[in-house]
Amino acid sequence: MLVLVSLERERADIIDKFKKAVRSSGEVVNGFYVTGDADFVLYVTARTMEDYEEFTRKFFYVNPDIKGFKTMVVLDRIKAGFAVPVEAPPED
């Protein structure tokens, strides 16, 4: 799943606390602090939808700093990778 997460308030301590929770979660494979409609985008794995529901209860619903989250179920991974094509600067 890809999960868009919005925090209740944007304070440094709340953001840092959420980042720490993301880093310590086994279900969250990748996490990004982003701009736009959401504060974070998480790539979450679960074997079943029941497992995902259990994850949401223990990770999102118990955290009063989370305003809301939206889940997008990945149907097909058509490309994966995080390499950034950066050219070396020309030498003088």
N, C-alpha and C positions, 0 to 999 in steps of 0.2 A: 504494500500500500504506500501511496504518497499521501502525507498528512500535512495540511496547512494549519499552523497553530498561531492563534492570536493571544497575546498576553493582556491581562486586565489593565496594567499600567507599564509604561516603559521607564523603569528605574534600573540603574546599574546593578543593584543587589539582586533584584528579581531576575534580570537577564542572566547574570552570572550563576544564580541558583539553578535556573532552567538548563543552562549549558552543562552544568555539572551532572544534572539528572540524565540528560541525553547521553553524555559520555559514559555513564555507568550502566546504561540500559543495554542488555543483550539483544533485545528485539529491534532496537534502532541501529540500522546498518550504516546510514549516512545522515548527517544533520547539517542544515545550513541556516545561518542567521541572515535574513534577507530584508529587502525593502519592499514596499508595495502593500497589498491588502493583508498579508499575513506577516508575522514577525519571524517565524521559522518554517522551514520545509523539512520534513523528516521522511526518510525511506525506512519503512517498518516491515519486518517479516513476521509471518505467523503461519503455522501449518494449516489452521482452519479458521473460519470466521468466528467460531466460538473462542478460540485462542486469542484472536484479535480483540474481541469484545472484552475478554478478561484483562488484556493489556490496557485497553482504554480505561477500564474501571480503576486499575491500580496506578496508572501513569497520569491520566488527564483529570478524571472526575474528583480525585482526592486533593488536587492542587488548586487552592483558591486563587492563585495568581493567573490561572488560565481562563481567559474570557470565552474561548470557544475553539473548536477544531473541525476541520472538514476533511473527510477521507475520500481519496480517489483510489479505486482498486485497479491495479495494473493488470491488463488483460494479456499483453504481449510486450516483451522487451525487444524492441527492434534495433537498438544500438546501445552499447554500454561502454563506458570508458571515461577516464577523467584526465587524459593527456591533453595538455594545452599546447597547440602548435605555435611556438615562439621561435622566431628566427634570431640567430646570433647577430649582433650589430656588426656592420662591415668594419674591417680593420683598416686603419689609415696607413 
